[in-house]
Amino acid sequence: MDFLFLFINTTHMKKLFLIAVICFIGSKATGQGMGLSFSYFIPKDGYFSTPISPFSLRGIGTSFNDYVSLETGASVYIMPGMQIKDLPFESKAPLLGPAFNIMVPVQLSFTIYPKDQEFSVKGGVFGFWNMWSKLNEGNFDRAIKEHEGYDLVNSNLTYKNIPGYGWIFGLEYIVYLNQQMGISLEANLLMGDANMDLKGSYDASNGGNIVTEEVDYKDAKVDFTGLEFSIGILFNN
């Protein structure tokens, strides 16, 4: 349970967790529909989530009226590769991964109701945490080598898995098969990041000379920018 305590024991994640709990309680009180979805995340300059989210629960929330609601949920992703931004160099290949990731959105939804259908526009915030992740040392070494012009680089870096947050915007379309069940299609744009306290050293070879450089990439952040696509089944109470 230590990882769960760390997840909610930050200022931003505490707020997001509290809102999610309120939404969940509200859904039970109002009978708001719930859904189980299969989600796929495509990160910017990274590798697609593999193969799909093993767990994604959305549509938990509370309705203010027939058109406006507050929704939350959670998705778990296995991320083969994610990018790190705000480094003094760029990499075309992902620098972080694989990682086990949990993402919790809280969105305000505006919905219209064509016959036997729903169309929603959503926007809000999300929190995420990469657990059990590791640096892609091969890609990192190549990026430093190309940036500094060395012949060979061997890095020794450390970092922290710190929860992050960002903005989420999306569209959802639902077609109902009957009064109790519907099929949903959803697409979201996520733009977030997380600090990582990345620092350490690397050994480099240049023309036969070996040098050791101490580095502190204090501005480096995990880049959680990308597109999420979901298909799911919605159950109305």
C-alpha positions as CSV (number, residue, x, y, z in Angstrom):
1,M,0.0,0.0,0.0
2,D,3.0,2.3,0.1
3,F,2.7,3.2,-3.6
4,L,-1.0,4.2,-3.0
5,F,-0.1,6.4,-0.1
6,L,2.6,8.2,-2.2
7,F,0.1,8.6,-5.1
8,I,-2.4,10.6,-3.0
9,N,0.1,12.2,-0.7
10,T,0.9,15.2,-2.9
11,T,-1.0,18.5,-3.0
12,H,-2.3,18.2,-6.5
13,M,-3.1,14.5,-6.3
14,K,-4.9,14.9,-3.0
15,K,-7.2,17.5,-4.7
16,L,-7.8,15.3,-7.7
17,F,-8.4,12.2,-5.6
18,L,-10.9,14.1,-3.4
19,I,-12.9,15.3,-6.5
20,A,-12.9,11.8,-7.9
21,V,-14.3,10.4,-4.7
22,I,-17.0,13.1,-4.7
23,C,-17.9,12.2,-8.2
24,F,-18.0,8.5,-7.4
25,I,-20.3,9.1,-4.4
26,G,-22.5,11.4,-6.5
27,S,-22.8,8.7,-9.2
28,K,-24.2,6.2,-6.6
29,A,-26.6,8.8,-5.2
30,T,-28.0,9.9,-8.6
31,G,-27.8,6.6,-10.5
32,Q,-25.4,8.0,-13.1
33,G,-24.4,5.5,-15.8
34,M,-21.1,3.8,-15.6
35,G,-18.9,2.2,-18.3
36,L,-16.1,-0.1,-18.9
37,S,-13.9,0.8,-21.8
38,F,-10.9,-0.4,-23.8
39,S,-8.4,2.5,-24.1
40,Y,-5.3,3.1,-26.2
41,F,-2.9,5.9,-25.6
42,I,-0.5,7.4,-28.3
43,P,2.1,9.6,-26.6
44,K,3.9,12.4,-28.4
45,D,7.3,11.2,-29.6
46,G,6.8,7.9,-27.7
47,Y,5.7,4.3,-28.3
48,F,2.0,3.3,-28.3
49,S,0.6,1.8,-25.1
50,T,0.9,-2.0,-25.2
51,P,-1.5,-3.4,-26.2
52,I,-4.5,-1.6,-24.7
53,S,-5.3,-0.5,-21.2
54,P,-5.8,-3.6,-19.0
55,F,-8.2,-1.5,-17.0
56,S,-10.2,1.6,-17.9
57,L,-13.3,2.7,-16.0
58,R,-15.0,5.9,-17.1
59,G,-18.3,7.7,-16.8
60,I,-18.4,7.7,-13.0
61,G,-19.9,11.1,-12.0
62,T,-22.8,13.3,-10.9
63,S,-25.2,15.2,-13.1
64,F,-26.1,18.8,-12.4
65,N,-28.9,18.7,-15.0
66,D,-29.8,16.9,-18.2
67,Y,-26.9,18.5,-20.1
68,V,-24.1,19.1,-17.7
69,S,-22.2,16.6,-15.5
70,L,-18.9,16.0,-13.7
71,E,-17.2,12.8,-14.6
72,T,-14.2,10.8,-13.4
73,G,-12.7,7.3,-13.7
74,A,-9.3,5.7,-14.0
75,S,-7.2,4.1,-16.7
76,V,-4.1,1.9,-16.3
77,Y,-1.5,1.9,-19.1
78,I,1.7,-0.1,-19.8
79,M,3.8,2.5,-21.6
80,P,6.8,1.1,-23.6
81,G,8.2,4.5,-24.2
82,M,7.5,8.1,-23.2
83,Q,9.4,11.3,-23.9
84,I,11.3,13.6,-21.4
85,K,11.1,17.3,-22.2
86,D,12.9,20.5,-21.1
87,L,16.3,18.9,-21.5
88,P,19.3,20.8,-23.0
89,F,19.1,18.4,-26.0
90,E,16.3,16.7,-28.0
91,S,15.8,13.1,-28.8
92,K,13.7,11.6,-31.6
93,A,13.4,8.4,-29.6
94,P,11.6,8.1,-26.2
95,L,13.9,8.4,-23.2
96,L,11.7,6.9,-20.5
97,G,10.1,3.4,-20.4
98,P,8.7,0.9,-20.0
99,A,6.4,2.2,-17.3
100,F,3.3,1.1,-15.5
101,N,1.0,4.1,-15.5
102,I,-2.2,5.1,-13.8
103,M,-4.2,8.1,-15.0
104,V,-7.3,9.7,-13.3
105,P,-9.3,12.4,-15.2
106,V,-11.9,14.8,-13.8
107,Q,-13.9,16.4,-16.6
108,L,-16.9,18.7,-17.0
109,S,-19.2,17.2,-19.7
110,F,-21.7,19.1,-21.9
111,T,-24.1,16.7,-23.7
112,I,-26.8,16.8,-26.3
113,Y,-29.2,14.0,-27.1
114,P,-30.1,13.1,-30.7
115,K,-32.5,10.1,-30.9
116,D,-31.0,7.1,-29.1
117,Q,-27.7,8.8,-29.1
118,E,-25.5,11.2,-27.0
119,F,-22.8,13.6,-28.1
120,S,-20.6,15.1,-25.4
121,V,-17.9,17.7,-25.3
122,K,-15.6,17.3,-22.3
123,G,-12.8,19.3,-20.6
124,G,-11.0,19.2,-17.3
125,V,-7.8,18.1,-15.6
126,F,-6.1,14.8,-15.0
127,G,-3.4,13.3,-12.7
128,F,-1.0,10.5,-13.5
129,W,1.8,8.5,-12.0
130,N,4.4,6.4,-13.7
131,M,5.2,3.4,-11.4
132,W,8.1,1.0,-11.8
133,S,9.5,3.0,-14.8
134,K,13.1,3.1,-16.0
135,L,15.2,5.2,-18.3
136,N,15.9,4.1,-21.8
137,E,19.6,4.3,-21.2
138,G,20.5,3.4,-24.8
139,N,18.4,6.2,-26.3
140,F,19.6,8.6,-23.6
141,D,23.3,7.8,-24.3
142,R,22.8,8.3,-28.1
143,A,21.0,11.7,-27.5
144,I,23.9,13.0,-25.3
145,K,26.5,11.7,-27.8
146,E,24.8,13.4,-30.7
147,H,24.3,16.7,-28.8
148,E,27.9,16.9,-27.4
149,G,29.7,15.3,-30.3
150,Y,31.3,12.4,-28.4
151,D,32.3,9.1,-29.9
152,L,30.8,7.1,-27.0
153,V,28.7,7.8,-23.9
154,N,27.7,5.7,-20.9
155,S,25.3,7.5,-18.6
156,N,24.5,6.8,-14.9
157,L,21.4,8.8,-14.0
158,T,18.9,8.7,-11.3
159,Y,15.3,10.2,-11.1
160,K,12.1,10.0,-9.1
161,N,8.7,8.8,-10.1
162,I,6.7,12.0,-9.1
163,P,3.0,12.3,-9.8
164,G,2.1,14.8,-12.5
165,Y,-1.0,16.5,-13.8
166,G,-2.3,18.4,-16.8
167,W,-5.3,19.3,-19.0
168,I,-7.6,16.9,-20.8
169,F,-10.1,17.7,-23.6
170,G,-12.3,15.3,-25.6
171,L,-15.3,14.2,-27.5
172,E,-17.6,11.2,-26.8
173,Y,-20.3,9.7,-29.0
174,I,-22.8,7.1,-27.6
175,V,-25.3,5.0,-29.4
176,Y,-27.8,3.1,-27.3
177,L,-28.7,-0.5,-28.1
178,N,-31.5,-0.4,-25.6
179,Q,-32.5,1.5,-22.5
180,Q,-29.9,-0.2,-20.3
181,M,-26.8,-0.5,-22.6
182,G,-24.9,1.6,-25.1
183,I,-21.7,1.6,-27.1
184,S,-19.4,4.6,-26.6
185,L,-16.6,6.0,-28.8
186,E,-14.3,8.6,-27.2
187,A,-11.2,10.6,-28.1
188,N,-9.2,12.8,-25.7
189,L,-6.2,15.1,-26.0
190,L,-4.0,15.1,-22.9
191,M,-1.4,17.7,-22.1
192,G,0.5,17.2,-18.9
193,D,3.9,16.6,-17.3
194,A,5.6,15.6,-14.1
195,N,8.9,16.7,-12.5
196,M,11.4,13.9,-12.1
197,D,14.6,15.3,-10.3
198,L,16.8,13.8,-13.0
199,K,20.6,14.0,-12.3
200,G,23.8,12.0,-12.2
201,S,26.8,11.7,-14.5
202,Y,28.1,10.2,-17.7
203,D,31.4,8.9,-19.0
204,A,32.3,9.9,-22.5
205,S,35.0,9.1,-25.0
206,N,36.3,11.6,-27.5
207,G,39.3,10.7,-29.6
208,G,40.5,8.2,-27.1
209,N,40.2,10.6,-24.1
210,I,37.8,9.6,-21.3
211,V,35.9,12.4,-19.5
212,T,33.3,12.3,-16.7
213,E,30.6,14.9,-16.6
214,E,28.3,15.6,-13.6
215,V,24.8,16.7,-14.8
216,D,21.7,18.0,-13.1
217,Y,18.7,18.2,-15.4
218,K,16.6,20.0,-12.9
219,D,14.1,21.3,-15.5
220,A,13.5,17.8,-17.0
221,K,9.8,16.6,-17.0
222,V,8.0,13.5,-18.1
223,D,5.9,14.5,-21.1
224,F,2.4,13.1,-20.8
225,T,1.1,14.7,-24.1
226,G,-0.8,12.5,-26.5
227,L,-4.1,11.2,-27.8
228,E,-6.3,8.7,-26.1
229,F,-8.9,6.6,-27.9
230,S,-11.5,4.5,-26.2
231,I,-14.3,2.2,-27.1
232,G,-16.6,1.0,-24.3
233,I,-19.9,-0.3,-23.1
234,L,-22.1,2.0,-21.0
235,F,-24.6,0.7,-18.5
236,N,-27.5,2.8,-17.3
237,N,-29.1,2.1,-13.9
